[in-house]
Amino acid sequence: MNGVTMARLISGVLIMLLLTGCDLPGLSQETVLCHHEEIPLQALKNPIPATNLGPNGRAALKGTEVRPIDDLSTWTIAEETDTRVAIIREKSTPEPNIPGGQRTHEFLSIERVAPPGQTSRPSWHMRASTRCNLYYDLGSLSPADVQLDPATPPAPDSRRISLLITEHECASGKPADGRIQLAEIQSTPTEIHLTIGVRHLDTATCPGNPQTPFTVTLDEPLGDRVLIDASLYPSRPIALATK
């Protein structure tokens, strides 16, 4: 085997490792994230309505700062333990993958804690009430908003896909150059699924993150296949960014 052949073999192996996500041992298909809140995927695939909450759940809904919920049947139980209760529901009119826009899910988390400096029994207190998109847990990578660059929209003969990436974690207002990673790419006859994340900075402030250009090179022209953001749950087509 000559040097050129060996170099091509090594290059091919490295590409396969990147595309299959083998360098991300923390990649999980069992957990999704609503911001930093973990939700078991099985709770969404096999939903149990929140009307089935047990004694802990019922007590938690009466906890401190928990707003009244009249439409409990529209919520799903994400977790119910002695110390934490979480419920979630999909919004009826979501706007998918629009940075700063309406998100697809509502999430409520309540924890049982002891009031600071008191000896009274622990009571239920609101921990989180938020709206979010759901992302798969990408291990060492953080989720990001993925959009098509309107300056170079893909055409059927395109092999280079120009994207704009907006990371979620604080980055001191810096672009994510050199920290964006294509964790996985999968193709079907009708779709191309891209899983993209960002290696976050260890320490940073949060003035807002800019969009960072990122290019994905396909093995063959796009054709009429749809580009899908597979880091989202459920996965959705990648939208064109607003100019």
N, C-alpha and C positions, 0 to 999 in steps of 0.2 A: 504494500500500500504506500503510494507516494505521499509527499507532504501536502500537496493540494487536495488530494482525496481525503486525507485525515482531517485537514482544516474544515472541509465541507461537512464531514461527519460530525465533528465537534460542534460546528455552528448549528447543524440541524437538531442535535440533541438539546442545545441551549434553548432554541426556539420552542421545541416541544415542551420543555420544562416550564417555560413562561406561559405558554398557551393553556397548559393543563393545570396551572396553579400549584405545582408541586413544591414551589419555594415558599408556599404560604401554609405552614402546618396548622395554623389556627383557623383555616377556612371551614365554616360550619354551614350545613344545610338543615340544622335542627333548631336554630335560633334566629329570630329577626329582631331588629332594633327599632324602637321609636325614640329617636334621639339616643340617649344612653340607657334607656330602659329595655331590658331583655324580655322577650316574649317567646315562649315555646311555640314552634311552628305547628305542632300538633293541636294547640289550642285554637288555631285558625283553620286548620284542615278538617278538624272534627269539633266544630263549635258546640259549646254548651251555653244556652242562653242564661243571662245574668239573673233571670227569674228563678233559677235553680240554686242560687247562692244559699249556703248554709248559715249557721249561727254567726260565724266570724264575719262573713260577708254582709249580712244584715246589720250587724253591729257597726261595721266599718262605714257603711253608708250613712250612719247617723253621727259620724265622727266630727271632730273640730274642723271647721272651714270646708266641709264637704257640701257642695251644693245639692239641693234636692233633685232627684232623678225620677221623673214621672213616666218616662218611656223605657223602663228597664228591659223590656222584651227585645229592644233593638240592640242591646249590648251583649257581648260575649265574655265569658269568664276567661281571663288570661292567667290568673293565679289566685288561689285561696288557701292561706295557711294561718297558723296561730298569730303570725306577726305581720303578714302582708296580704292585701287583697288588691287585685288589679282587674279592670274590665276595659274592653276595647270595642269600638264599632267602626264600620266603614261608612264614610260620609256618602250621602245620596247623590251629591253633585260635585264630585272631585274635579280638580284641574291638575292633571298629571304632570309632575316633574317641572314645575315653574318656580325658579328660585324666588323665595319671598312671597309666593302666592299661596292660594288655598291648598291645604294638604288633603290626603285621601282618607286619613283615619283620625279618630278622636280616642284619647287614652286617659284613663284615670287610675291613679295609684294611691293607696292609703296604707299607712303603716301604724303598728301598735307600739307606742314608745312611752317612756316615763317622762313627765314634764321635768325640765331642768331644775335642779335644786329642791325637788320635792320628794317625799317618801310615799306618796300615794300610788295606788296601783296604776300600771300602764294603761293608757287610753289610745283610741284611734285618732290619728291626725293625717290631714292631707299631705301627700308627698309630691305628687305631680298631677297636673291637669293640663293637657297639651293637645295640639294637633300636629300631625307628622305624616311623612311618607315612611313606609316600612322598608328597611334594608336588611339584606342578609348580613350576618356577622362575618366580616372579612378578616378576622384575626388581627394581624399587625397593620392592616390597612383600614383607613377611615372612609366612610361613605362620602360621595360627592354627587352633585347635580351634573348630569351629562347632557349636553345639547349639541346639535349640529351647528357648525359655523356658517352663518348666512352669507359670508363673503365667498365661500366655496362650497355650495351645496352639492351633495353627491349626485352623480348622473349614472345611468345604467352601465357605462363603460368605466366607471371609477374603480380603481383599486386602492387609492389612498383616500381615507375618510378623515376629514378635518372636523375635529370636535372642540368644544369649549367646556372646560372642567371647572366647577366651582366647589372647592372643598368645604366641608362643614365645620371642621375643627378650627380653632383659633390659629392664625398664621401671621399675626402682626401686620396685616395688610399686604403681605408678600405673595407673589404668584407661586404656584406649585411646581415650577420648572424643576425637573429632575426627581420629583417625588411621586409623580403619577405612574401607576402601574396597571397594565392590562393583566388581570389575574386569570382570566379565562376567556376563550372565544370558542363558540360552537356554531356550526352551520347546519341548516336544513335546506331543503329545496325552496322554501318560501321565506326563511328568516335567517338573520345572523345575530346571535346572542353575544353581547359584550358585557363582561363583568369588570368594572374599573373601580379602583380605589386609590387613595392617596396616603403616603407615609407621612403622618402628622409630625409637627415639630414638638419637641419635648416641653419647651417653654415658649409662650407667645401671648401677646395681648389680642384683643378681639375688636379691632376697628371695622371689620368687614373684609371679606375676601374678594379679590378680583378674579375674573375668568382667566383661565390659562389655556392657551392652545395646545392640543395634543393630537397626534396623527396615528391612526391605525392603518396598517398596510395589509390588505387582503391577499390571499393566494390567487384569486381570480376575480374578474370584474363583478361588481355588485349585482348587475342585472336588475330584475324587478323584485329582488328580495328586500324585506323590511328589516331595518336595523333596530334591535331590541336592547333596552337597558335591562340586563339580567341581574344586576345588583339589587334591583327593586323587587319587593313582593307585594302584589303579583307583578311580574315583569311587564313592561310596557314599551311601545315604540318610542324611539328617541326623537324628540321634537326639535324643530328648527328654532334657534335662539332668536329673540326679537332684536331687530337692529336698533 
